[in-house]
Every structure is written in structure tokens, then in C-alpha cells.
Amino acid sequence: MAKKPKLSFWQIWNLSFGFLGVQAGFALQNANVSRILSNYGADLHHLSFFWLLAPTMGLIIQPWVGAASDRTWNRMGRRKPFIFGGAIAAAIGMFFMPNSQLAIAILPPVIFGAFMLALMDASFNVTFQPFRSLVADMTPEEQTNTGYSIQTLLINIGALIGSFLPFVLTNWMGISNTAPKGQVPASVIWSFYIGGAMLLISVLWTVFSTKEYPPKEFAEFNGKNYEEEVKKEKVSFFKTLVTMPKIMGKLAVVQFFSWFALFTMWVYTTPAVAQHIWGTAIGDAASADYNAAANWVGVLFGLYSVFAAIFAVFLDKIANNFGRVKTYAISLLLGGLGFLSIYFFKGQYALIASMIGVGIAWAAILAMPYAILARSLPSDKMGVYMGIFNITVVVPQIISGLILGPLLKAVFHERAIFMIVLAGISMLLASVSALIFVREND
């Protein structure tokens, strides 16, 4: 069997460079969509219902994209057509999301915002899975950990830039951070424009700097005969699902609790910080204090990405020395403690300490499950299995979206800080699940 050639650092860097821009856009979405929808008139306890659109798009799109990219080959490549097409659609969504006035004659602003959220997240999902599979396709086994660690580093650099943009534009460039109800502050609008441009430029870098292996050569690297593979009858999606490696089911338990926590954080951190630290009233989304809190949440999200990027630099060596499972579990434990500490802190700067644990957990969530999976999956079904694995990401988010809003209203009386406490408990359960269900020899 022919062996994949080792890649240089810059070749591995180029493989995932486009993810930097995609994640900048995704970070802008995560930090600002609750704010935008609140400005458009959405009630606090309804936010999780709007956020349901995001994981629903992932559930529908990623398995299909994974299966389609496994079978695709044209002059652009195997994964790159999906990466490029998804980036264009995402950039369009980022332009329109903060500009409801363009469609106000047709749709109410909050409905328009919901449609744009669906478009953006669907497009991000089109790019996510092919980027994951591209690393597995191109790297030899001994560079898999390195490949996903570098991808995690780039993801978090992009998230840092996207998260900081509104704060930087407001505090360093003097762009307005408030707007009348029904409109979005100029600082957010320009952040989305800049993020969309970054997305397109970085994806084009990956598309033009990376050459995927042709189908025949790729088959030889994986010990298969290309002509025989072409003749094989297509296997149904259901059969592929029921014959998936058992490790996917074990990781699904960990994924459930960790992504339940992440979804809760993205939806409720802004109102939680506004109420808990700035003392804003429930439902007050137009005040200067609420928008100052929202900008600070963007900074916090950027900082957890900084801590994740730093940890990603060492993650490869830590995982090689202590094992992937232990590294994964301890990282999730620190993330849970980070969430819980937010409740006990009363000053905005103290929350930076909380982000250290959250960032470590985020780095591990982005890298460890995929590194564990990459060499357990058949190369000819890498895309479809990575797409199926994404179900373990979106299902907990859908469940979160369905139950969190009623829970916030009926149990916590719209005090959003208790949703962050709930996220911390869920992340601790993820850590315990990793130790119980996942084994190093899986």
C-alpha cells in the first residue's frame, strides 16, 4: 500500500486556513445573534426557539454534504467545491443579517433575522464537514493529531477576530454601539461586513493553495483498487448508519453534554452578563448598558478562543503523552468549572478567569473527538461518517433549544445566569462520560 507523503507545517496550515474565516463568521453569529434578534423584538425566553434553526440546518445538511463530498470529484477537487460554495452563501447571509430594513416591507424584522440565521448556519455547515474531512484525507496517520491541532488553532484565531470586532469598532474607532429598537448598531453591521470579507479571502487561500489527491491516488494511499471501488454498489445511508463504528456511539454521549453546554452559553451569556454584572432589567435590549454588556461578551468569547488557541499549540503533545481520552476528560472538567465560576464573580474583568477553563474545553471539543475518530473510519466513507457524527453535535442543541426557553421562564424566572450554571453542570457530566464510555484503545 502506498503511503501518504508527510506534509510540511505550511501545507497543513493551508489545509485549514479557510476555517479561520469561517470561524470568524461563526463567532460573530454566536456572540451577536441573540443581541440582533433582541433588537428586532424577540423576547428573552423565545431566543432558544430561534436558535433551533442553527442545529436543525446542521442536522439536515452535514450528513448529505458528507456523503456527497465522498463521491465528488471535479477540477476543483473533492472537498473544495463544498467549502467554496458554502463560503459564498455564508458571506451573503452575513451581509443581510444585520440589515432587516432591506426587507421590512415584506417581513417583520425578527422573522427576517430568523431566515438569515438559517441561511448563515446552513452555509457554515456546508463548509465545516469538508474541512474536517480534508485534514483526514490529506495527512498520514502520524500527522493526524498535528493536523487537527493546527485546525483548532486557526479556528480560534478566527473566533478571536470575529468576537472582538464589535468591541474594537466601538471603543477604538468610535463607531456607534446603540440603535433604535428594530435596528442593529453600526458596530455590529460593520463587523458582519468585515467578517464576511475575511471568510471569502481565507477560503480562497485554501482552495488555491491546496491540491487534493486524485481519486486513483487517494484509493492507493488507503490500500484500495480505484476501479473496484467505482464498481461497488452504493450503500444506503441507513445501512451506513447501522454499521458505523462503535466508538461513534460512545463519543455521542460525551458530545451530548458538551454541546448542550455550548449551545446554552451561546444563547444566554449576553443576557446573563447584562443582568448579573451590569444589572440591566429583564427584556431591556436597547439600553446602553445592555449593548455594553453585549460587546464585553464578544470580548469574553474572543478570549476563550485565545485560551483555546494557546492550549491547541500544546494539545498534540499533551494528548500523545497522557492519552487522548484523559486529555479530553480533564479539559471538559476545566470547562465545567469555568462556567460555574461565572455565577460567583461580580465584576466584568473577573469573568476573564472563567474563560480560561471554557477555552481549554473548547479546544478539546474541536480536536479530540475528530482525532479519536479519524483513524477509526473507512477512508471511502470518511465524509459521510463525519457528517453522521455531526448529528451528535446538533441533536443536543435541538433539545436545548426546545427546553431551555420554557425552563428559563417557569423555573428561573428569566434570570439568565442560572442557564450558565446549567451549562457548567452539563460540561461536568461530559467529563465524567468521557472517562466512563471512551477507552484509549477504541
C-alpha positions in Angstrom: 0.0 0.0 0.0 1.3 3.4 -1.0 1.8 5.8 1.9 0.6 9.4 2.0 3.6 11.7 1.9 4.3 13.8 5.1 3.2 17.3 4.8 5.1 20.4 5.8 3.8 22.7 8.5 2.7 25.2 5.9 0.9 22.6 3.8 -1.1 21.5 6.9 -1.7 25.2 7.7 -3.1 25.9 4.3 -5.4 22.9 4.5 -7.3 24.6 7.3 -6.6 28.3 6.7 -10.1 28.8 5.3 -11.5 27.7 8.6 -10.1 30.8 10.1 -12.6 33.0 8.1 -15.4 30.6 8.5 -15.0 30.6 12.3 -14.7 34.4 12.4 -18.2 34.5 10.8 -19.4 31.7 13.1 -18.1 33.6 16.2 -19.9 36.8 15.0 -23.1 34.7 14.8 -22.6 33.1 18.2 -21.8 36.4 20.0 -24.3 38.7 18.3 -27.4 36.8 17.0 -29.2 36.9 20.4 -28.4 40.6 20.5 -29.6 41.2 17.0 -32.8 39.2 17.5 -33.5 41.1 20.8 -33.0 44.4 18.9 -35.5 43.1 16.3 -38.0 42.5 19.1 -37.6 38.8 20.2 -38.5 38.0 23.9 -35.7 36.6 26.1 -37.5 33.3 26.7 -38.1 32.9 22.9 -34.4 33.2 21.9 -33.7 29.5 22.2 -36.5 28.7 19.8 -34.9 31.0 17.1 -31.6 29.4 17.8 -33.1 26.0 17.0 -32.7 26.9 13.3 -28.9 26.6 13.6 -28.6 22.9 14.7 -31.6 22.0 12.5 -29.7 23.2 9.5 -26.7 21.1 10.6 -28.8 18.0 11.1 -30.2 18.3 7.6 -27.1 19.4 5.7 -24.0 17.8 7.1 -24.8 14.1 6.5 -25.8 15.0 3.0 -22.7 17.1 2.4 -20.5 14.4 3.9 -21.9 11.7 1.6 -21.8 14.0 -1.5 -18.2 15.1 -0.9 -17.1 11.4 -0.6 -18.4 10.9 -4.2 -17.5 14.2 -5.7 -14.5 14.8 -7.9 -14.1 17.7 -10.4 -11.4 20.2 -11.4 -11.7 22.0 -8.1 -11.3 18.8 -6.1 -13.3 16.6 -3.7 -14.0 18.7 -0.6 -13.1 22.1 -2.0 -16.3 22.7 -4.1 -18.4 22.4 -1.0 -16.0 24.6 1.1 -16.1 27.3 -1.6 -19.9 27.2 -2.3 -20.7 27.3 1.4 -18.4 30.3 2.0 -20.2 32.3 -0.7 -23.6 31.6 0.7 -22.4 32.4 4.3 -21.0 35.7 3.2 -24.3 36.7 1.6 -26.1 35.8 4.8 -23.7 37.9 6.9 -24.3 40.9 4.7 -28.1 40.7 5.1 -28.4 39.5 8.8 -28.0 43.0 10.4 -29.9 44.8 7.7 -33.6 44.0 8.3 -34.6 47.3 6.8 -33.9 45.9 3.3 -36.9 43.5 3.7 -39.1 45.4 6.2 -41.8 45.9 3.6 -42.1 42.1 3.2 -41.2 40.6 6.6 -41.1 41.7 10.2 -37.5 42.3 11.3 -37.5 39.3 13.7 -38.7 36.9 11.0 -36.2 38.3 8.6 -33.4 37.8 11.2 -34.6 34.2 11.7 -34.3 33.5 7.9 -30.8 35.0 7.8 -29.7 32.9 10.8 -30.9 29.8 9.0 -29.0 30.8 5.8 -25.8 31.6 7.6 -25.8 28.5 9.7 -26.7 26.2 6.8 -23.8 27.7 4.8 -21.4 27.3 7.7 -22.4 23.7 8.0 -21.7 23.2 4.3 -18.1 24.2 4.9 -17.5 22.6 8.4 -17.6 18.9 7.5 -15.5 19.1 4.3 -12.8 21.0 6.3 -12.8 18.2 8.9 -12.6 15.5 6.2 -9.9 17.4 4.3 -7.4 17.0 7.1 -8.1 13.3 7.4 -7.9 12.9 3.6 -4.5 14.6 3.3 -2.5 13.8 6.4 -0.7 10.5 7.1 -1.6 8.8 10.4 1.4 10.2 12.3 0.3 13.8 11.4 -3.4 13.4 12.3 -3.1 14.9 15.8 -1.0 17.7 14.4 -3.5 18.4 11.6 -6.4 18.8 13.9 -4.4 20.8 16.5 -3.4 23.3 13.8 -7.0 23.4 12.6 -8.1 24.1 16.2 -5.5 26.9 16.4 -6.8 28.5 13.2 -10.4 28.1 14.3 -9.7 30.0 17.5 -7.7 32.8 15.8 -10.7 33.3 13.6 -13.1 33.2 16.5 -10.9 35.7 18.4 -11.1 38.2 15.5 -14.8 37.7 15.0 -15.6 38.0 18.7 -13.6 41.2 19.2 -14.8 43.1 16.1 -17.8 44.9 17.7 -15.8 45.9 20.8 -12.9 47.2 18.7 -15.0 49.1 16.3 -16.9 50.8 19.2 -14.0 51.5 21.6 -11.1 52.1 19.2 -12.8 53.5 16.1 -15.8 55.3 17.7 -18.5 53.6 15.7 -21.9 53.7 17.3 -22.9 50.8 19.6 -26.6 51.7 20.0 -29.5 51.8 17.7 -33.3 52.4 17.8 -35.4 49.4 18.6 -35.9 47.3 15.5 -32.4 48.2 14.1 -28.9 47.0 14.7 -25.9 49.1 15.9 -23.5 50.2 13.2 -20.6 48.5 15.1 -22.4 45.1 14.6 -23.3 45.8 11.0 -19.7 46.7 10.0 -18.4 43.7 12.0 -20.5 41.4 9.8 -19.2 43.1 6.7 -15.6 42.6 7.7 -16.2 39.0 8.9 -17.8 38.1 5.5 -14.8 39.5 3.6 -12.4 37.6 5.8 -14.4 34.4 5.2 -14.2 34.7 1.4 -10.5 35.6 1.4 -9.4 32.8 3.7 -11.4 30.2 1.9 -10.0 31.2 -1.4 -6.5 30.8 0.1 -7.2 27.2 1.0 -8.9 26.5 -2.4 -5.9 27.8 -4.4 -3.1 26.6 -2.2 -4.2 23.0 -1.6 -4.3 20.3 -4.1 -6.3 17.3 -3.2 -5.2 13.8 -4.2 -6.9 12.5 -7.4 -9.3 9.6 -6.8 -7.0 6.8 -8.1 -4.1 8.1 -6.0 -6.3 8.5 -2.9 -7.6 4.9 -3.2 -4.0 3.6 -3.5 -3.0 5.5 -0.3 -5.8 3.7 1.5 -4.9 0.2 0.1 -7.8 0.0 -2.3 -8.3 -0.5 -6.0 -9.9 2.5 -7.6 -11.6 0.6 -10.4 -13.1 -1.9 -7.9 -14.3 1.0 -5.7 -16.1 2.6 -8.7 -17.9 -0.6 -9.5 -19.2 -1.1 -5.9 -22.9 -0.7 -5.4 -23.8 2.4 -3.5 -24.6 1.5 0.1 -27.8 3.1 1.6 -27.5 5.8 4.2 -29.4 3.6 6.7 -27.0 0.7 6.2 -24.1 3.1 6.6 -25.7 4.4 9.8 -26.3 1.0 11.5 -22.8 -0.3 10.6 -21.0 2.7 11.9 -18.0 2.1 14.3 -19.0 1.7 17.9 -16.7 4.5 19.0 -19.1 7.0 17.4 -21.9 5.9 19.7 -19.6 6.2 22.8 -18.4 9.6 21.8 -22.1 10.6 21.2 -22.7 10.5 25.0 -19.9 13.0 25.6 -20.9 15.1 22.7 -24.5 15.4 24.0 -23.5 17.0 27.3 -20.7 19.2 25.9 -22.7 20.6 23.1 -25.7 21.1 25.3 -23.5 23.3 27.4 -22.0 25.2 24.4 -25.5 26.0 22.9 -26.7 27.3 26.3 -23.6 29.5 26.5 -24.1 31.0 23.0 -27.8 31.7 23.6 -27.7 33.1 27.1 -24.3 34.6 28.0 -25.2 38.1 26.8 -28.4 38.4 28.9 -26.8 36.6 31.8 -23.8 39.0 31.9 -26.1 42.0 31.3 -28.3 41.1 34.2 -25.7 39.6 36.6 -22.9 42.1 36.1 -24.4 45.3 34.6 -27.7 45.0 36.5 -30.0 45.5 33.5 -33.7 44.8 33.7 -35.2 41.7 32.1 -36.1 42.3 28.5 -34.1 45.6 28.2 -32.2 45.1 25.0 -32.0 48.6 23.7 -30.2 50.3 26.6 -26.5 51.4 26.5 -25.7 49.1 29.4 -27.2 46.0 27.6 -25.1 46.8 24.5 -22.0 47.4 26.6 -22.5 44.0 28.2 -23.0 42.5 24.7 -19.7 44.0 23.5 -18.0 42.6 26.6 -19.5 39.2 25.9 -17.9 39.4 22.5 -14.6 40.1 24.2 -15.0 37.1 26.5 -15.9 34.9 23.6 -12.7 36.1 21.9 -10.7 35.5 25.0 -11.9 31.9 25.4 -10.8 31.5 21.8 -7.3 32.9 22.7 -7.0 30.5 25.6 -8.2 27.7 23.2 -5.6 28.7 20.6 -2.8 28.6 23.2 -3.9 25.3 24.5 -4.2 23.9 21.0 -0.5 24.6 20.5 0.3 22.1 23.3 -2.7 19.8 22.8 -0.9 17.5 20.3 2.0 16.8 22.8 -0.3 16.5 25.8 -2.6 14.0 24.1 0.4 12.0 22.9 1.9 11.9 26.4 -1.2 11.4 28.5 -3.7 9.9 26.1 -6.5 11.4 24.1 -9.3 10.3 26.5 -7.7 11.7 29.7 -6.8 14.9 27.9 -10.4 15.2 26.7 -11.9 14.5 30.1 -9.7 16.9 32.1 -10.3 19.6 29.5 -14.1 19.2 29.8 -13.8 19.3 33.6 -12.0 22.6 33.5 -14.7 23.9 31.1 -17.4 23.0 33.6 -15.6 24.8 36.4 -15.2 27.8 34.2 -18.9 28.0 33.6 -19.8 27.6 37.2 -17.4 30.3 38.3 -19.3 32.9 36.3 -22.1 32.8 38.9 -19.7 33.6 41.7 -17.9 36.5 40.0 -19.4 40.0 40.3 -17.0 42.1 38.2 -16.7 42.0 34.4 -12.9 41.5 34.4 -13.1 38.6 36.8 -15.0 36.7 34.0 -11.8 36.5 32.1 -10.6 33.8 34.5 -13.8 31.8 33.8 -12.9 31.9 30.1 -9.6 30.0 30.7 -11.5 26.8 31.5 -14.1 27.4 28.8 -11.3 27.9 26.2 -9.5 24.7 27.2 -12.7 22.7 26.9 -13.5 24.3 23.5 -10.1 23.4 22.1 -10.5 19.8 23.2 -14.1 19.6 21.8 -12.8 20.8 18.5 -9.9 18.4 18.2 -10.1 15.3 20.4 -13.3 13.6 19.1 -12.1 14.0 15.5 -8.6 12.8 16.2 -10.1 9.8 18.0 -12.4 9.1 15.1 -10.1 9.9 12.1 -8.3 6.5 12.1 -11.3 4.5 13.1 -13.3 5.4 10.0 -13.0 3.8 6.5 -11.4 6.3 4.1 -14.0 5.9 1.4 -16.8 6.9 3.9 -14.9 9.5 5.8 -17.2 12.3 4.7 -20.5 10.5 5.3 -19.4 9.3 8.7 -18.1 12.7 9.7 -21.4 14.1 8.6 -23.3 11.4 10.6 -21.1 12.3 13.6 -22.3 15.8 13.4 -25.7 14.5 14.5 -24.1 14.2 17.9 -23.4 17.9 17.7 -26.8 19.1 16.6 -29.2 16.9 18.5 -28.2 18.2 21.9 -28.5 21.7 20.6 -32.0 21.0 19.3 -33.0 19.5 22.6 -31.5 22.6 24.4 -33.5 24.9 22.1 -36.7 23.2 22.9 -36.5 23.0 26.7 -34.3 26.0 27.7 -36.8 28.8 26.9 -39.7 27.3 29.0 -37.2 26.3 31.7 -35.9 29.9 31.9 -39.4 31.3 32.2 -41.0 28.8 34.5 -38.2 27.8 36.8 -35.6 30.6 36.7 -38.0 33.5 36.2 -35.9 34.8 33.3 -32.7 35.1 35.4 -30.3 34.0 32.6 -27.3 33.5 34.9 -28.8 30.2 36.0 -28.7 28.9 32.4 -24.9 29.4 32.6 -24.9 27.3 35.8 -26.8 24.6 34.0 -24.2 24.7 31.2 -21.5 24.1 33.8 -23.3 21.1 35.2 -23.7 19.7 31.7 -20.0 20.1 30.9 -19.0 18.3 34.1 -21.3 15.4 33.1 -19.5 15.4 29.7 -16.2 15.0 31.5 -17.5 12.0 33.5 -19.0 10.5 30.4 -15.6 10.6 28.6 -13.9 8.6 31.4 -16.8 6.1 31.6 -17.6 5.4 28.0 -14.5 6.1 25.9 -11.4 3.9 26.0 -8.0 4.7 24.6 -7.9 1.5 22.5 -11.2 2.3 20.9 
